[in-house]
């Protein structure tokens, strides 16, 4: 498959066989959401995240859009600048998330806004994702979805329910708001951002931690370089890293190949992941 790049086929074979030998009861999946389980492009347009639907489809005000765009223009260059220390980046990312959360609260964002936005035609699961969810549910494999975006996990839960893909084996970790009835009035800590998924230890979510603590074989799914942190806290026996490189492929392919076991390019489907799971779970 030309859209699937395997960095080291022999290594993949060894890890796969190790996971099979350890039995499926010792496996869990950790995944990002936006542009990993969902497609990066819709109608040929690159979609930033779930939250983009709220302002692109006019659920939020023009003032919000203008301020949010200013935040992005200021903070995103810090996020991707390799000359800035990781400590300074983390401080900037927390500042960005905090300011944006306050901005959303001022907009009186509500559950109803979320419910409407999650019906958008501009959010699409990656092709064959439904089979992925079904396979994991059928075999009782925990799937931990760890998202760093501003909308509370309610948005992911509602979207997956709309797709008939929200199963009991799925655990959601993300940024959360405090609600008064259905309106956001404050936000909870920890604030999760792109550079602290290593610090947002699953141990802070004991019910989820109990489900995965003894499952030492991990398949990790992500799309950004920093998503590798999602598993750095965990003492695993075997780790398989599968990444989606959705844009600037020629510019980034060598970096991705050196960091990840499998790189899926061109916004391709979950076919490789599902075929791998079929082999492991048969």
C-alpha positions in Angstrom: 0.0 0.0 0.0 1.7 3.2 -1.2 0.1 5.3 1.6 1.6 3.0 4.3 5.2 3.4 5.2 6.7 0.8 7.5 10.0 2.1 9.0 11.3 -1.4 10.0 9.2 -4.4 8.8 11.2 -6.9 10.9 10.7 -4.8 14.1 6.9 -4.7 13.3 6.9 -8.4 12.9 8.7 -9.0 16.2 6.4 -6.6 18.2 3.3 -8.1 16.6 4.3 -11.6 17.6 5.2 -10.4 21.1 1.8 -8.9 21.5 0.1 -12.1 20.2 2.2 -14.2 22.6 1.1 -12.0 25.5 -2.5 -12.5 24.6 -5.1 -9.8 23.8 -5.9 -9.4 27.5 -2.6 -7.6 27.9 -3.3 -5.0 25.1 -4.7 -1.5 25.2 -4.8 1.4 22.7 -4.0 5.0 23.3 -5.0 7.5 20.7 -5.3 11.2 19.9 -8.7 12.2 18.3 -8.5 15.1 15.9 -6.9 14.2 12.6 -6.0 10.7 14.0 -9.4 9.0 14.4 -11.0 11.7 12.2 -10.0 12.8 8.7 -7.7 15.8 8.5 -9.5 17.1 5.3 -13.1 17.7 4.5 -14.2 19.1 1.1 -10.5 19.5 0.4 -10.0 21.9 3.3 -7.7 21.1 6.2 -9.7 21.0 9.4 -7.9 22.3 12.5 -10.0 20.4 15.1 -13.5 19.8 16.5 -13.5 23.4 17.8 -13.1 24.8 14.3 -16.7 23.7 13.6 -18.0 26.0 16.3 -16.6 29.2 14.7 -16.6 28.2 11.0 -20.3 27.3 11.2 -21.2 30.4 13.2 -22.0 29.0 16.6 -19.6 31.5 18.1 -19.3 35.3 17.6 -17.1 37.2 15.2 -15.4 38.7 18.2 -14.5 35.2 19.4 -13.2 34.3 16.0 -11.0 37.3 15.8 -9.5 36.8 19.3 -9.0 33.1 18.8 -7.2 33.7 15.5 -5.0 36.2 17.2 -4.2 33.7 19.9 -3.3 31.2 17.3 -1.1 33.6 15.4 0.8 34.4 18.6 1.1 31.1 20.3 1.3 28.5 17.5 4.8 29.8 16.3 6.0 29.3 19.9 4.6 25.7 19.9 6.5 24.7 16.8 9.8 26.8 17.3 12.6 24.3 18.0 14.7 27.2 19.3 12.4 27.7 22.3 12.9 25.5 25.4 10.3 22.9 26.2 9.7 24.6 29.6 9.0 27.9 27.9 6.8 26.2 25.3 4.8 24.5 28.0 4.2 27.7 29.9 3.0 29.4 26.7 0.7 26.5 25.8 -0.9 26.6 29.3 -1.4 30.3 29.0 -2.9 29.9 25.5 -5.4 27.2 26.7 -6.3 29.2 29.8 -7.0 32.4 27.8 -9.0 30.4 25.2 -11.1 28.7 27.8 -12.0 32.0 29.4 -12.9 33.2 25.9 -15.2 30.3 25.4 -16.9 30.8 28.8 -17.5 34.5 27.9 -19.3 33.1 24.8 -21.7 31.2 27.1 -20.8 28.0 25.2 -23.4 25.3 26.1 -24.1 21.6 25.7 -26.6 22.5 23.0 -23.9 24.3 21.0 -21.8 21.2 21.2 -24.7 18.8 20.3 -25.5 20.9 17.2 -21.8 21.2 16.1 -21.2 17.5 16.5 -23.7 16.9 13.7 -21.5 18.9 11.3 -20.8 17.3 7.9 -17.2 18.7 8.2 -16.3 16.2 10.9 -15.7 12.8 9.5 -14.3 9.6 11.0 -11.3 8.3 9.2 -12.5 5.6 6.7 -12.9 2.1 8.4 -12.8 3.7 11.9 -16.1 2.2 12.7 -14.6 -1.3 12.2 -11.7 -0.2 14.4 -14.1 0.7 17.2 -16.1 -2.5 16.7 -13.0 -4.7 16.8 -11.8 -3.2 20.1 -15.3 -3.4 21.7 -15.9 -7.0 20.6 -12.6 -8.1 22.1 -12.9 -5.8 25.2 -9.7 -3.9 24.4 -9.5 -0.6 26.2 -9.2 2.5 24.0 -8.0 5.6 25.8 -8.7 8.7 23.7 -6.5 11.6 25.0 -7.4 15.0 23.4 -5.7 18.3 24.1 -8.2 20.6 22.5 -10.5 23.1 24.2 -13.8 21.4 24.0 -14.7 19.2 26.8 -14.8 15.4 26.3 -18.6 15.7 26.0 -17.9 16.8 22.3 -16.1 13.6 21.5 -18.6 11.4 23.4 -21.5 13.1 21.6 -19.9 12.8 18.2 -19.1 9.1 18.7 -22.7 8.5 19.9 -23.9 10.1 16.7 -21.8 7.7 14.8 -23.0 4.7 16.8 -19.4 4.1 17.9 -19.3 5.1 21.6 -18.7 1.8 23.4 -18.1 0.9 27.0 -14.4 0.1 26.4 -13.7 3.7 25.3 -12.2 6.0 27.9 -12.1 9.8 27.3 -9.5 12.2 28.8 -9.5 15.8 27.8 -10.1 19.4 28.9 -13.2 19.9 30.9 -15.5 22.8 31.8 -17.5 23.3 35.0 -21.2 23.7 34.0 -24.1 25.5 35.5 -26.9 23.5 34.0 -25.7 23.4 30.4 -23.6 26.5 30.3 -19.8 26.6 30.8 -19.0 28.8 33.8 -15.4 27.7 34.7 -12.8 25.2 33.7 -11.2 22.3 35.4 -7.5 21.4 35.9 -5.3 19.9 34.7 -5.2 21.9 31.5 -4.2 19.5 28.7 -2.2 20.8 25.8 0.0 19.4 23.0 3.2 19.5 25.1 2.0 18.0 28.5 0.3 14.8 27.6 3.2 13.1 29.4 2.4 15.1 32.6 -1.3 14.5 32.3 -0.8 11.1 33.8 -3.6 8.6 33.5 -3.2 7.9 37.2 -5.0 11.2 37.8 -8.0 9.4 36.3 -8.1 6.3 38.6 -11.1 4.6 37.0 -9.3 4.7 33.6 -5.9 3.8 35.1 -7.4 0.7 36.7 -8.4 -0.5 33.3 -5.0 -0.3 31.7 -2.3 -0.5 34.4 -1.7 -4.2 33.9 -2.0 -4.2 30.1 1.6 -3.7 29.2 1.3 -4.0 25.4 0.4 -0.8 23.8 -0.6 0.4 20.3 -0.2 4.2 20.1 -2.0 6.3 17.5 -1.3 10.0 16.8 -0.7 12.6 14.2 1.6 15.3 15.7 5.2 14.7 16.7 4.4 15.6 20.4 1.7 12.9 20.6 4.4 10.4 21.5 4.2 11.8 25.0 0.9 10.0 25.5 2.7 6.8 26.5 5.9 8.1 28.1 4.4 7.8 31.6 3.6 4.1 31.1 5.9 1.1 31.8 5.1 -1.0 28.8 6.5 -4.3 27.5 5.8 -3.7 23.8 4.9 -0.5 22.1 3.8 -0.1 18.4 3.7 3.5 17.2 1.4 4.3 14.2 1.2 7.9 13.0 -0.8 9.8 10.5 1.1 12.4 8.5 -1.6 14.4 7.0 0.2 17.4 5.4 3.7 18.5 4.3 4.6 14.9 3.7 7.8 15.5 1.8 9.0 18.0 4.4 8.3 15.7 7.4 8.4 12.1 6.2 12.0 11.4 7.3 11.4 12.8 10.8 8.3 10.7 11.2 9.9 7.5 9.9 12.7 7.9 12.4 10.3 8.4 15.3 7.4 6.0 14.5 7.1 2.4 13.4 4.4 3.0 10.8 3.5 6.2 9.0 0.2 6.6 7.2 0.2 9.4 4.7 -2.3 11.4 2.6 -5.1 11.2 5.1 -5.5 7.5 4.5 -7.8 5.1 6.2 -7.6 2.8 9.3 -7.1 -0.2 7.0 -3.6 -1.0 8.2 -4.6 -0.7 11.8 -7.6 -2.9 11.4 -5.6 -5.6 9.5 -3.0 -5.5 12.3 -5.7 -5.9 14.9 -7.3 -8.8 12.9 -4.0 -10.6 13.1 -3.5 -10.0 16.8 -7.0 -10.8 17.9 -7.8 -13.8 15.7 
